[in-house]
Amino acid sequence: MARNQPENATVETKISNNLNMIIMKKYSFLLIIMLSLAFNECKADNPSDTGTKSAAANSVVQLTNDSFKRLVFNYDVNKEWKFEGNKPAIIDFYADWCPPCRQLSPLVEEIAKEYAGRIDVYKVDTDREKALAQSLGITNLPTLLFIPAKGKPQVTMGAMPKENLVKAINEILLIK
């Protein structure tokens, strides 16, 4: 009998450990889901139309595929990056149905006003300009493209606070 006691304790310990492991897996799964939602990102190929439209500020220029090729980068002509602009630029790729895009939009408009004359700020509606979004590989929204006057552009995805936008402008676009 003395021998059975430790074996029973071991089985109880194993059961307890297995239950703890199951609970940990459930919490880990929930944590992963919550973190993925917290990063405020939408998939560009999965719209759910909310019917809301937002007007860009006067200092934000709405780009089409043709104006993008003329003002930013003509991907039909150039295989390597060749910026067509003369000032650093930010491009906000968005969709009206995307909540994080709607959250970011007023910040982009504020940035356009605050940096007017020093940087160009553009917006691209990925629902209207599907060919452009596909050509550039835009699959997550919102996507911001930071384009220095010289050098390669850099991409960020998801909504971000204004402080991060200003930091990116200062570090990537070399505006101080």
N, C-alpha and C positions, 0 to 999 in steps of 0.2 A: 503494500500500500504506500509506503513511503516513496517508493519509486514512481508510482502513478501521479503523485502530487506534482512533482516538477514537470512531468510531461503535460499535465493539464494546465499548469501555469504557462508553459511554453505555447500551447495551443491558444490559450486566452491572449497571450502576448501577441501571437501571430494575427489573430482575429482583430485585436485592437490596432495593430500596426496597419493591417489591410484597410480597416475602416478609416483610419487617419489618412492613408494614402488616397483613398477614394475622395474624401472630403477635400484634401489638398488639390487634387486634380480638378474638382468642380470649381473651387475658388480660383485656381489658375485660369481655367477656361473663362470664367466670368471676368477676371481681371483683363485678359487679352481682349475680350469683346469691349469692355469699357474703355480701354486704352485706344482701341481702333476707332471708336466713336469720338473720343476726346480729341483726336487729331483733325477733326473737321475737314474731311475730304470727301468729295463726291466722285463717282465714276462717270466719266464723260459719255459713256455709251449706255447709260441707264437713266434717262430722264424720267421724272414724274412731274408733269407740268402743273404748276401752281397758279398759272394765269396772271402772275404779277410781272409788271414791266418796270424797269428803272431807267430814268434818263441820266445820261452822263453829264457831268459838268461841262461848261463851255471849254475849259482848258484841257479836257480829256478828248482825244480824237478817236472816233470809232473807225477801225480798220476793216477793209474788205480784203479779199485775196489779192485783188489787183493793186490796191493802195499799199498793202504790205510789201508786195514785190517792188514797188516804186520807192517807198520811204524807208524800208527796213532791210529786206534781203530778197533778192530775186533768185529763188531756188531753182527756177527753170533754166536760167543762164549759168549760174555759178554752182560748182560742185563743192567748193570750199567756202567757208563763211566770209562774206564781204559785206560789211555794214554800209548801207546806202545813206544813212543819216549823217548829220554834222554835229549833233549834240548827243550825249548819252540818253538812253531811253529805257522806259519800263513798259512792258506790254502785259496787260491783265487779260488772260484767257478765262472766260466765264460763261455761264448759262443762267438765264433768268430763273430756272427751276431749282437752282443749287443754293441752299441756305448759307453755306460758308461763303459763296460768291457774293451774296447779298450783304453779308456781314463785312466783307473786305471792301466792297465797292465805295462806301463813303470815305474810307481811309485813303484809297487810291485817289479819289477826287481831292481830298485835303492835300495830299502830297503834290498833286498837279498844280494846285494853287500856290502852295508854299515854295515850290521849286520852279515856278513859271519863268521861262527865259533861260533856265540853266539845264533843264532836262525836258525831253518830250515824253508825254505819258499817253499811251494808247490802250484801247480795249478791243478785244475780239470776241464777238458772240459766237461761240463754237457751234451752236445750233444753226446759225445762218451761214457760217463759213466753215462747213464740214470739210471741204477739200483742203483748206489751209490747216485746220487742226490735224487732219490725218497726215498731211505732208510733213508737219513738224513733230508728229508723234505725241500729240497732246492727248492723254488718256485720263488724267485726273484733274479735277477742278476744285478750287481755282488753281491755276498755274500762273506764276509771275515769271517773266523773262526779263532779266536785268542785262542791258546791253551797254557796255562802256563804249566811248567814242573810238577807242582802239583796243583791240583784244577780243577775246572770245566771250560770248554771252554766258550767263549763269542762270539756272532755273531753280525756283523753289515751288513747292506744292503745298496747298492747304492754306487756310486763313492764318494770318499772323498779326500780332499787335503792331501798332504804329511805331513803337520804339524799334522793333526789329526791321521795319521797312526803312526807317531813317538810317539805322546802322548799315543795312545792305547798300543803301544809296551812297553813304560815305565810304564804305569799304570797297564796293564793287565798281561803282560809277565814278569814284574819286572826286566826289563833290563834298566840300567841307565848309 
